[in-house]
């Protein structure tokens, strides 16, 4: 007996890049919200780094649970700095 819903479609070859772009956009939006709430740049960076670390806990070197380089602490710091430089809604 065949179940067509049981067949898994293959993922996109650039799926990990797409997920990283979405995550970076979400981090920029969260950084803008933290800016509007009056957080300092250092506090916002720390909070967002901890969030990403929690999301990819336990850390893995392989598979979907590996933390991409585009979401490293340095990359998050740059996203927050760029967002705070724009002064969103401020």
N, C-alpha and C positions, 0 to 999 in steps of 0.2 A: 504494500500500500504506500503510495506517495503522498507526501504533504508538501505542497509548494511553499507554504509559509516556513517550513523548516530549512529551506535552502538559504544560505547566507550570501548576500551580495558582497563582492570584494570591495575593500575600501579604496578611496582615492589615493593615487600615488603621492599626492602632495597634502594628504590629510593632516599630517603632523604640523606642517607649516601653516595650514589653515587654522588649526586649533591654537597654535602659538600666537597668530595674529589676533584672533578673537580674544585670547587671554590678555594680550597687551592693550587692546582697546578697552577691555573691561577695567584693567588696572588704571588706565588714564582717566576713565570716568570716575572710578573710586577716588583717585587722587584729587580730582576736581571737587568732588563732594567733600572730602576731608579739608580741602582748602577753604571752601565756603563755610565749613563748620568751625574754622579757626585753628585747625591743627598746624603745628610747625612743620616745615619740610622734613626735618629729622624724624619727628613722631609719625608722620604719614609714611615715610619710607620704611621705618621699623615695623609699623602695623601691616603694611602690604607685603613686606618680605616674610613676616610671620604667617600671613594668610596663605601665601604660595607654598611655604614650607609645610604647613599643615595639610594643604591640598594634595601634595605629593608625598605624604607620609604613609607608609614607610618608604624611604627612598629606594629606588631601583635603577639599575643601569640599563635595563632592557624593557621593551614593551611599552604599553600605554601609561605605565605609572612612572616612567622616567621623566625627570624634570628637564625640559629643554634649555639649551644655553641662552635662548632669548628671554628666559624668565629667571636668570641668575640674579643674585642680589645687586650686582653692579648694573644690570640692565634695568631692574626695577628702580634703582636710584636715579638712573637717567630719565626714565619715564616720568617719575615724580618731579624731578628738576625741570623738565621741559613743560610739564603741566603747570607747575607753580609759576614758571616764567611767563606763561600766558595770562596769569591772573584771572582764571575763569569766573565770571560772574562777580568779580570783586571790584 
